[in-house]
Amino acid sequence: QVQLVESGGGLVQSGGSLRLSCAASGSISSVTNMGWYRQAPGKQRELVAVITSGGGTNYADSVKGRFTISRDNAKNTVSLQMNSLRPEDTAVYYCYAYVLSRTWLNYWGQGTQVTVSS
């Protein structure tokens, strides 16, 4: 079993910052990509940022220059520093990790709410 536990969501004013964290635990042999998706009410889930085990990153155009993803391979954690937040960033944020346990699978966190007030 593999579990991903997120923390750090909340309510912030426009222009503010939040940091999300996610820790993977359980029967883990290896982890490759880790990242964050988000889903706003009435919208499809969208990729926010992804980071490879080697540190390569990719961001959605809407968050480039404002969000920074990082990870600690030794601890199997991934973080998302979100600056200059906008009301349109309001969503439930989900972390994910591509994990080798018995087999390679994508695992997901339970989601954490981020609300940006104008």
MOUR-V377138 format. One record per residue. N is the residue number from 1. RES is the residue in three letters. OMEGA is omega as a letter, one per 40 degrees, with the letter a starting at -180 (none if undefined). Layout:
BEGIN
n=<N;N>
res=<RES;RES>
omega=<OMEGA;OMEGA>
END
This chain:
BEGIN
n=<1;2;3;4;5;6;7;8;9;10;11;12;13;14;15;16;17;18;19;20;21;22;23;24;25;26;27;28;29;30;31;32;33;34;35;36;37;38;39;40;41;42;43;44;45;46;47;48;49;50;51;52;53;54;55;56;57;58;59;60;61;62;63;64;65;66;67;68;69;70;71;72;73;74;75;76;77;78;79;80;81;82;83;84;85;86;87;88;89;90;91;92;93;94;95;96;97;98;99;100;101;102;103;104;105;106;107;108;109;110;111;112;113;114;115;116;117;118>
res=<GLN;VAL;GLN;LEU;VAL;GLU;SER;GLY;GLY;GLY;LEU;VAL;GLN;SER;GLY;GLY;SER;LEU;ARG;LEU;SER;CYS;ALA;ALA;SER;GLY;SER;ILE;SER;SER;VAL;THR;ASN;MET;GLY;TRP;TYR;ARG;GLN;ALA;PRO;GLY;LYS;GLN;ARG;GLU;LEU;VAL;ALA;VAL;ILE;THR;SER;GLY;GLY;GLY;THR;ASN;TYR;ALA;ASP;SER;VAL;LYS;GLY;ARG;PHE;THR;ILE;SER;ARG;ASP;ASN;ALA;LYS;ASN;THR;VAL;SER;LEU;GLN;MET;ASN;SER;LEU;ARG;PRO;GLU;ASP;THR;ALA;VAL;TYR;TYR;CYS;TYR;ALA;TYR;VAL;LEU;SER;ARG;THR;TRP;LEU;ASN;TYR;TRP;GLY;GLN;GLY;THR;GLN;VAL;THR;VAL;SER;SER>
omega=<i;i;i;a;a;i;i;i;i;a;a;i;i;a;a;a;i;i;i;i;a;i;i;a;i;a;a;i;a;i;i;a;i;a;a;i;i;i;i;a;i;a;i;i;a;i;i;a;i;i;i;i;i;i;i;a;i;a;i;a;a;a;a;a;i;a;i;i;i;i;i;a;a;a;a;i;i;a;i;i;a;i;i;a;a;i;a;i;i;a;i;a;a;i;i;i;i;a;i;i;i;i;i;i;i;i;a;i;a;a;i;a;i;i;a;a;a;none>
END
